[in-house]
Amino acid sequence: MIINPSNWVLIVDDNENNLVYLQNILQRADISCKTTTQGKECLNLCMNDPPSLILLDVMMPEMNGYEVC
């Protein structure tokens, strides 16, 4: 599979175990990814360099997944 280097996936979850698990799966498939536990940081990352895909948890403290959308 050919993956454009500018393509990347953003994983947003307040559970560190979920972040590590999903990141490991994507990295084994040679997919670049970034992770965050905060909705506000998700928005900042998306504004600076929009990801190709966002895996977003719904239930998070401070700003939930629906508010991020």
Steps between C-alpha positions, in 0.01 A plus 500: 500500500631845410429760764545869438742632767274799561218264599473429868243394759419688818390288797318687777415315821534576871595137566875454447459124450266560205747745347788254523292211367368689197835662427672160498245360255540794263879505521516129411316596182755779433244770568628819662302614798493752780318470830347733753282470808347848468228635272660845485833354391316301234361823357844664501661204324225500237538870430878479452514179295163336424505120538355261246298326772410569862418221745313696766373380837157634590521496880790720610537757779494875432401476132322185382521357149176665387627842607825441313303427183 
